[in-house]
Amino acid sequence: MPLLATPTLETERLALRKWELSDLDGLAQMCADPIVMEYFPALMDRVDSERMLVRLMEKQERNGSCFPVIADKVDGTFIGFAGLSIPEFDVPLPFDPCVEIGWRIKSEYWGRGYATEASRAWLAYGFETLGLEEIIAMRVPMNIRSGRVMDKLGMHRDAVDDFDHPAVDDDSPLKRHVLHRLRLEEFMTLSK
């Protein structure tokens, strides 16, 4: 289920674009920040971030999109990433196949609405251009900030969809995840 090639989208304040090798510094800073990585299994050093960038770029090439970059529209500063991706884990998710929307923002840019602004643009692209029927998002229950973004996007959660993430160690407090969904008809109602 490829997503087509990642387009460059613009919002009022943001440029949303595919990954480039020059994004490594911003990605490495973000992934080494304990505030940003609070709900991830571990901080990432520069080598880990470089490996992640290679994976993101390979997946972007293979699937058309992989959580594209958010940059400042005026000066191109790396802010984080947000957008669509097709989850790929060794063990399938209970709701596969699916298209996920996700984000990660450098902590100095929190509280400015960038995750919501970028995600709204990608939801519109996913539903209106790609013709997707549903887009999902997932988070650990403690990640209230991401839950608020999901609420602002009009996504909804049903507790029966909560699941244990197959890529997280069984003894980790981050194992349990909640699922949020947005269907095409719901998006069209919100867009009016």
Backbone as CSV, one residue per row, in Angstrom:
resi,resn,N_x,N_y,N_z,CA_x,CA_y,CA_z,C_x,C_y,C_z
1,MET,0.849,-1.174,0.000,0.000,0.000,0.000,0.898,1.243,0.000
2,PRO,1.607,1.526,-1.081,2.449,2.725,-1.093,1.631,3.999,-1.018
3,LEU,2.243,5.052,-0.488,1.567,6.328,-0.276,1.891,7.351,-1.359
4,LEU,2.517,6.960,-2.432,3.020,7.861,-3.470,4.255,8.582,-2.945
5,ALA,4.926,9.289,-3.785,6.126,10.019,-3.368,5.737,11.155,-2.428
6,THR,6.561,11.396,-1.416,6.286,12.455,-0.455,6.281,13.804,-1.162
7,PRO,5.149,14.485,-1.157,5.136,15.820,-1.747,5.707,16.836,-0.758
8,THR,5.982,18.004,-1.231,6.289,19.114,-0.333,4.992,19.885,-0.149
9,LEU,4.560,19.980,1.094,3.347,20.720,1.420,3.751,21.953,2.213
10,GLU,2.920,22.962,2.169,3.139,24.152,2.979,1.881,24.468,3.754
11,THR,2.074,24.898,4.982,0.985,25.415,5.791,1.284,26.893,6.016
12,GLU,0.534,27.515,6.854,0.762,28.938,7.122,2.196,29.215,7.571
13,ARG,2.743,28.327,8.431,4.069,28.573,9.005,5.123,27.547,8.631
14,LEU,4.719,26.439,8.034,5.602,25.285,7.926,5.801,24.794,6.497
15,ALA,6.977,24.251,6.251,7.259,23.484,5.037,7.343,22.021,5.458
16,LEU,6.594,21.172,4.804,6.545,19.747,5.117,7.152,19.024,3.918
17,ARG,8.243,18.297,4.152,9.013,17.762,3.028,9.648,16.429,3.374
18,LYS,10.206,15.783,2.344,10.866,14.494,2.553,12.192,14.674,3.294
19,TRP,12.690,13.573,3.814,13.948,13.547,4.552,15.128,13.739,3.621
20,GLU,16.163,14.426,4.130,17.428,14.621,3.428,18.561,14.345,4.413
21,LEU,19.740,14.012,3.914,20.886,13.745,4.782,21.216,14.937,5.681
22,SER,20.930,16.134,5.196,21.226,17.344,5.979,20.342,17.481,7.218
23,ASP,19.354,16.620,7.390,18.468,16.666,8.562,19.060,15.963,9.780
24,LEU,20.239,15.358,9.621,20.797,14.565,10.717,21.010,15.381,11.987
25,ASP,21.569,16.581,11.886,21.834,17.367,13.100,20.555,17.619,13.888
26,GLY,19.500,18.053,13.216,18.236,18.321,13.894,17.628,17.067,14.487
27,LEU,17.674,15.968,13.736,17.133,14.702,14.227,17.914,14.235,15.450
28,ALA,19.237,14.318,15.384,20.071,13.863,16.500,19.823,14.701,17.755
29,GLN,19.698,16.010,17.601,19.407,16.868,18.762,18.073,16.479,19.385
30,MET,17.062,16.279,18.545,15.725,15.963,19.033,15.703,14.611,19.754
31,CYS,16.358,13.612,19.181,16.302,12.256,19.736,17.224,12.056,20.941
32,ALA,18.077,13.044,21.228,18.919,12.987,22.420,18.319,13.796,23.570
33,ASP,17.166,14.407,23.341,16.517,15.264,24.336,15.615,14.411,25.229
34,PRO,15.917,14.325,26.535,15.096,13.490,27.414,13.645,13.946,27.523
35,ILE,13.384,15.210,27.291,11.996,15.693,27.330,11.226,15.127,26.145
36,VAL,11.804,15.200,24.958,11.154,14.684,23.748,10.983,13.168,23.829
37,MET,11.989,12.490,24.368,12.021,11.024,24.333,11.426,10.375,25.584
38,GLU,10.688,11.148,26.366,10.136,10.635,27.625,9.339,9.347,27.434
39,TYR,8.587,9.233,26.371,7.721,8.073,26.170,8.250,7.115,25.112
40,PHE,9.562,7.123,24.921,10.226,6.171,24.037,11.169,5.330,24.894
41,PRO,11.525,4.142,24.437,12.324,3.242,25.283,13.676,3.799,25.726
42,ALA,14.328,4.656,24.904,15.660,5.150,25.271,15.996,6.400,24.477
43,LEU,16.928,7.170,25.020,17.499,8.279,24.265,18.339,7.696,23.131
44,MET,18.559,8.493,22.119,19.352,8.033,20.986,20.597,8.911,20.863
45,ASP,21.757,8.275,20.702,22.960,9.056,20.436,23.020,9.360,18.935
46,ARG,24.055,10.074,18.516,24.150,10.489,17.112,24.196,9.292,16.163
47,VAL,24.892,8.232,16.559,24.972,7.036,15.706,23.581,6.414,15.549
48,ASP,22.836,6.323,16.650,21.460,5.800,16.579,20.597,6.673,15.665
49,SER,20.753,7.988,15.785,19.969,8.903,14.960,20.346,8.777,13.486
50,GLU,21.620,8.555,13.224,22.055,8.366,11.840,21.427,7.100,11.258
51,ARG,21.392,6.044,12.052,20.743,4.794,11.606,19.249,5.035,11.368
52,MET,18.638,5.789,12.274,17.217,6.101,12.115,16.977,6.888,10.835
53,LEU,17.830,7.875,10.556,17.670,8.672,9.341,17.774,7.793,8.103
54,VAL,18.712,6.874,8.092,18.836,5.946,6.956,17.554,5.136,6.806
55,ARG,17.020,4.624,7.923,15.765,3.846,7.864,14.610,4.703,7.363
56,LEU,14.508,5.944,7.861,13.440,6.839,7.419,13.529,7.099,5.919
57,MET,14.735,7.338,5.431,14.919,7.630,4.009,14.646,6.395,3.148
58,GLU,15.063,5.218,3.628,14.783,3.979,2.890,13.280,3.714,2.845
59,LYS,12.624,3.895,3.971,11.182,3.663,4.030,10.437,4.699,3.192
60,GLN,10.916,5.932,3.206,10.352,6.991,2.368,10.447,6.590,0.892
61,GLU,11.570,6.027,0.501,11.770,5.589,-0.886,10.868,4.393,-1.216
62,ARG,10.773,3.465,-0.285,10.009,2.233,-0.508,8.497,2.470,-0.482
63,ASN,8.034,3.263,0.497,6.588,3.416,0.719,6.035,4.766,0.285
64,GLY,6.917,5.686,-0.105,6.444,7.000,-0.536,6.428,8.036,0.561
65,SER,6.389,7.608,1.828,6.345,8.561,2.935,6.771,7.864,4.211
66,CYS,7.411,8.617,5.096,7.754,8.090,6.416,7.924,9.252,7.375
67,PHE,6.833,9.709,7.957,6.835,10.814,8.910,7.722,11.958,8.406
68,PRO,7.299,12.678,7.373,8.132,13.713,6.760,8.556,14.824,7.720
69,VAL,9.562,15.554,7.281,10.178,16.629,8.063,9.243,17.821,8.168
70,ILE,9.275,18.470,9.333,8.656,19.783,9.529,9.801,20.783,9.599
71,ALA,9.752,21.794,8.744,10.760,22.855,8.761,10.060,24.210,8.792
72,ASP,10.764,25.195,9.329,10.246,26.550,9.295,10.126,26.991,7.838
73,LYS,8.976,27.511,7.478,8.699,27.897,6.091,9.602,29.036,5.616
74,VAL,10.029,29.890,6.512,10.833,31.055,6.131,12.316,30.709,6.024
75,ASP,12.869,30.080,7.082,14.322,29.881,7.081,14.767,28.423,6.983
76,GLY,13.812,27.485,6.907,14.155,26.077,6.723,14.641,25.355,7.961
77,THR,14.579,25.984,9.138,15.041,25.357,10.379,14.272,24.071,10.646
78,PHE,14.993,23.010,11.004,14.395,21.716,11.342,13.636,21.849,12.661
79,ILE,12.353,21.527,12.632,11.494,21.607,13.815,11.186,20.217,14.358
80,GLY,11.098,19.245,13.475,10.752,17.890,13.879,10.212,17.131,12.688
81,PHE,9.314,16.197,12.979,8.650,15.496,11.881,7.200,15.235,12.228
82,ALA,6.416,15.110,11.187,4.995,14.769,11.327,4.496,14.321,9.975
83,GLY,3.604,13.366,9.984,3.024,12.953,8.721,2.630,11.498,8.718
84,LEU,2.491,10.975,7.519,1.973,9.637,7.303,3.099,8.619,7.162
85,SER,2.812,7.405,7.598,3.740,6.293,7.448,2.958,4.992,7.520
86,ILE,3.496,3.980,6.887,2.928,2.638,6.990,3.753,1.879,8.025
87,PRO,3.151,1.482,9.148,3.926,0.769,10.171,4.512,-0.531,9.614
88,GLU,5.766,-0.788,9.989,6.445,-2.025,9.597,7.182,-2.570,10.811
89,PHE,6.635,-3.596,11.406,7.262,-4.241,12.549,7.401,-5.724,12.253
90,ASP,8.316,-6.391,12.971,8.512,-7.825,12.761,7.238,-8.608,13.040
91,VAL,6.490,-8.165,14.047,5.194,-8.768,14.363,4.130,-7.751,13.970
92,PRO,3.130,-8.160,13.201,2.125,-7.183,12.761,1.340,-6.588,13.928
93,LEU,0.879,-5.367,13.711,-0.015,-4.732,14.668,-1.388,-5.383,14.555
94,PRO,-2.187,-5.378,15.631,-3.491,-6.050,15.580,-4.453,-5.449,14.564
95,PHE,-4.191,-4.235,14.081,-5.099,-3.546,13.168,-4.471,-3.331,11.791
96,ASP,-3.370,-4.047,11.500,-2.758,-3.973,10.161,-3.709,-4.544,9.122
97,PRO,-3.618,-4.095,7.884,-2.789,-3.007,7.359,-3.405,-1.651,7.703
98,CYS,-2.538,-0.654,7.849,-3.021,0.666,8.227,-2.038,1.731,7.774
99,VAL,-2.493,2.970,7.820,-1.638,4.132,7.621,-1.709,4.927,8.914
100,GLU,-0.534,5.260,9.429,-0.416,5.964,10.710,-0.038,7.410,10.481
101,ILE,-0.552,8.279,11.326,-0.041,9.636,11.409,0.692,9.750,12.738
102,GLY,1.866,10.373,12.699,2.656,10.523,13.915,3.508,11.769,13.823
103,TRP,4.081,12.152,14.947,4.883,13.367,15.021,5.884,13.270,16.156
104,ARG,6.938,14.070,16.024,7.924,14.288,17.083,8.497,15.680,16.825
105,ILE,8.445,16.530,17.837,8.823,17.936,17.698,9.943,18.249,18.692
106,LYS,10.945,19.013,18.255,11.993,19.461,19.176,11.328,20.240,20.320
107,SER,11.794,20.013,21.546,11.101,20.556,22.714,11.037,22.081,22.722
108,GLU,12.009,22.761,22.126,11.953,24.227,22.117,10.822,24.765,21.245
109,TYR,10.180,23.893,20.466,9.057,24.304,19.611,7.707,23.827,20.144
110,TRP,7.706,23.181,21.315,6.443,22.716,21.882,5.562,23.911,22.229
111,GLY,4.261,23.661,22.223,3.297,24.667,22.647,2.946,25.686,21.570
112,ARG,3.418,25.482,20.362,3.142,26.422,19.276,2.144,25.879,18.259
113,GLY,1.658,24.658,18.485,0.666,24.084,17.586,1.230,23.499,16.304
114,TYR,2.548,23.282,16.248,3.153,22.780,15.013,2.711,21.350,14.683
115,ALA,2.636,20.474,15.685,2.220,19.090,15.425,0.809,19.056,14.852
116,THR,-0.088,19.851,15.417,-1.473,19.899,14.928,-1.529,20.493,13.526
117,GLU,-0.820,21.587,13.299,-0.838,22.253,11.991,-0.312,21.326,10.895
118,ALA,0.821,20.687,11.157,1.395,19.777,10.161,0.502,18.561,9.948
119,SER,-0.016,18.004,11.035,-0.838,16.796,10.930,-2.140,17.057,10.184
120,ARG,-2.730,18.221,10.380,-3.949,18.542,9.622,-3.675,18.541,8.120
121,ALA,-2.526,19.087,7.726,-2.178,19.096,6.298,-2.002,17.673,5.778
122,TRP,-1.350,16.808,6.570,-1.149,15.427,6.126,-2.443,14.622,6.136
123,LEU,-3.332,14.889,7.094,-4.633,14.216,7.064,-5.393,14.589,5.793
124,ALA,-5.389,15.872,5.446,-6.065,16.309,4.219,-5.459,15.616,3.008
125,TYR,-4.149,15.542,2.945,-3.476,14.860,1.838,-3.876,13.378,1.805
126,GLY,-3.866,12.734,2.963,-4.195,11.308,3.021,-5.608,11.003,2.583
127,PHE,-6.549,11.808,3.038,-7.946,11.545,2.702,-8.321,12.085,1.325
128,GLU,-7.907,13.313,1.028,-8.359,13.968,-0.201,-7.546,13.575,-1.432
129,THR,-6.247,13.374,-1.278,-5.409,13.043,-2.429,-5.217,11.542,-2.574
130,LEU,-4.900,10.867,-1.471,-4.642,9.432,-1.538,-5.913,8.598,-1.478
131,GLY,-7.012,9.179,-1.011,-8.265,8.440,-0.922,-8.287,7.395,0.178
132,LEU,-7.537,7.626,1.247,-7.537,6.673,2.358,-8.902,6.655,3.040
133,GLU,-9.264,5.499,3.551,-10.534,5.349,4.265,-10.384,5.631,5.759
134,GLU,-9.170,5.405,6.284,-8.926,5.594,7.716,-7.449,5.881,7.939
135,ILE,-7.160,6.709,8.945,-5.798,6.971,9.393,-5.797,6.783,10.905
136,ILE,-4.763,6.109,11.396,-4.685,5.829,12.837,-3.517,6.602,13.467
137,ALA,-3.550,6.695,14.773,-2.425,7.208,15.561,-2.365,6.369,16.821
138,MET,-1.166,6.228,17.363,-1.014,5.433,18.586,-0.080,6.146,19.547
139,ARG,-0.282,5.864,20.833,0.528,6.482,21.883,0.462,5.627,23.133
140,VAL,1.387,5.872,24.035,1.280,5.247,25.354,0.259,6.051,26.156
141,PRO,-0.464,5.423,27.067,-1.515,6.132,27.804,-1.023,7.372,28.553
142,MET,0.233,7.360,29.025,0.761,8.484,29.791,1.045,9.710,28.932
143,ASN,1.132,9.541,27.637,1.487,10.655,26.753,0.246,11.504,26.470
144,ILE,-0.108,12.289,27.452,-1.315,13.117,27.390,-1.186,14.201,26.324
145,ARG,0.021,14.759,26.165,0.211,15.823,25.163,-0.144,15.326,23.764
146,SER,0.358,14.155,23.392,0.009,13.616,22.074,-1.477,13.291,22.000
147,GLY,-2.040,12.845,23.106,-3.485,12.583,23.136,-4.287,13.839,22.855
148,ARG,-3.831,14.978,23.374,-4.524,16.247,23.098,-4.443,16.622,21.618
149,VAL,-3.284,16.369,21.004,-3.162,16.635,19.560,-4.140,15.742,18.797
150,MET,-4.209,14.481,19.157,-5.128,13.556,18.495,-6.572,14.032,18.644
151,ASP,-6.917,14.530,19.823,-8.263,15.081,20.036,-8.504,16.293,19.138
152,LYS,-7.521,17.196,19.056,-7.670,18.382,18.204,-7.843,18.010,16.744
153,LEU,-7.257,16.888,16.347,-7.380,16.424,14.963,-8.720,15.737,14.695
154,GLY,-9.510,15.538,15.749,-10.801,14.879,15.586,-10.728,13.369,15.663
155,MET,-9.580,12.840,16.061,-9.428,11.387,16.174,-10.141,10.910,17.446
156,HIS,-10.559,9.669,17.422,-11.260,9.126,18.587,-10.624,7.816,19.023
157,ARG,-10.818,7.521,20.300,-10.268,6.311,20.908,-11.399,5.453,21.431
158,ASP,-11.279,4.152,21.217,-12.165,3.167,21.818,-11.271,2.221,22.610
159,ALA,-11.494,2.090,23.902,-10.617,1.302,24.777,-10.483,-0.152,24.317
160,VAL,-11.458,-0.669,23.575,-11.336,-2.058,23.100,-10.197,-2.220,22.106
161,ASP,-9.717,-1.103,21.530,-8.614,-1.145,20.569,-7.239,-1.048,21.220
162,ASP,-7.172,-0.813,22.549,-5.878,-0.744,23.220,-5.120,-2.049,22.972
163,PHE,-3.784,-1.950,22.884,-2.996,-3.125,22.504,-1.602,-3.056,23.105
164,ASP,-0.953,-4.199,23.143,0.445,-4.277,23.542,1.294,-4.157,22.284
165,HIS,2.175,-3.164,22.272,2.973,-2.900,21.072,4.006,-4.004,20.885
166,PRO,4.022,-4.643,19.699,4.919,-5.782,19.499,6.401,-5.414,19.466
167,ALA,6.746,-4.151,19.263,8.148,-3.745,19.184,8.695,-3.259,20.525
168,VAL,7.882,-3.338,21.579,8.304,-2.881,22.911,8.445,-4.101,23.817
169,ASP,9.517,-4.127,24.602,9.766,-5.251,25.511,8.568,-5.490,26.425
170,ASP,8.313,-6.766,26.701,7.148,-7.142,27.515,7.166,-6.531,28.914
171,ASP,8.347,-6.316,29.484,8.422,-5.798,30.847,8.501,-4.268,30.902
172,SER,8.364,-3.624,29.757,8.447,-2.166,29.711,7.125,-1.511,30.096
173,PRO,7.173,-0.399,30.851,5.940,0.339,31.138,5.362,1.006,29.884
174,LEU,6.104,0.975,28.791,5.643,1.567,27.526,5.010,0.527,26.604
175,LYS,4.847,-0.688,27.071,4.306,-1.777,26.235,2.861,-1.492,25.798
176,ARG,2.037,-1.051,26.732,0.622,-0.828,26.433,0.456,0.454,25.629
177,HIS,-0.328,0.384,24.565,-0.609,1.531,23.700,-2.109,1.689,23.526
178,VAL,-2.509,2.913,23.252,-3.896,3.187,22.903,-3.935,3.612,21.435
179,LEU,-5.020,3.290,20.794,-5.189,3.544,19.373,-6.248,4.621,19.172
180,HIS,-5.950,5.569,18.321,-6.904,6.595,17.917,-7.150,6.431,16.430
181,ARG,-8.375,6.680,16.007,-8.741,6.504,14.604,-9.448,7.744,14.081
182,LEU,-9.316,7.964,12.775,-10.105,8.968,12.076,-10.484,8.382,10.737
183,ARG,-11.785,8.306,10.486,-12.277,7.759,9.221,-12.572,8.902,8.254
184,LEU,-12.581,8.570,6.984,-12.796,9.557,5.927,-14.056,10.374,6.165
185,GLU,-15.152,9.722,6.468,-16.416,10.460,6.639,-16.339,11.418,7.832
186,GLU,-15.613,11.027,8.888,-15.439,11.912,10.040,-14.588,13.129,9.645
187,PHE,-13.538,12.883,8.892,-12.690,13.980,8.427,-13.472,14.947,7.561
188,MET,-14.314,14.424,6.668,-15.086,15.286,5.778,-16.064,16.147,6.587
189,THR,-16.633,15.609,7.637,-17.527,16.378,8.502,-16.750,17.474,9.228
190,LEU,-15.545,17.133,9.723,-14.713,18.125,10.418,-14.234,19.230,9.481
191,SER,-14.064,18.900,8.209,-13.519,19.843,7.237,-14.529,20.870,6.768
192,LYS,-15.804,20.637,7.048,-16.849,21.562,6.574,-16.849,22.852,7.356
